[in-house]
């Protein structure tokens, strides 16, 4: 599944940039530390927008394409921000055959976002994952650390209502 780039404007702070520049300065002597820098950058910003990838590329003196290639190759990196409530729908085989694709579509429709997107207010993000190891509860979705299983599309509105704060 191809990662989507966020459509939301970048909102990094000067403090975050200082923190990232310190990480880069600590690691720029060794290009093999690129992944370490990227992991710390994601910890700082929560994701790796173009602006952050560019800072990393310049600071580490590597092509921007290399940073982007690493960010899109490894599942641990995200190119879009996560919402306050990150909804992850399992699309593994057991969940999919029991209707998780329909769950995903219903949530997408209700929130007005697609895979790897975040609502404009930053409240919700939606991702698809492959098997969370709860096949006996299929179909399954998680919202942050909360797990919901044996679901149907009729359950979606009630679940989302719990996260209206």
ABEGO torsion letter per residue (X at the ends): XBBBBBABBBABBAAAAAAAAAAAAAAAABAAAAAAAAAAAAAAAGBBBAAAAAAAAAAAGBBAAAAAAAAAABAABBABBBBABBBBBBABAAAAAAGAAAAAAAAAAAAGBBBGBBBAAGABBBBBBBEAGAAAAOBBBBBEABBBBGBBAAAAAAAAAAAAX
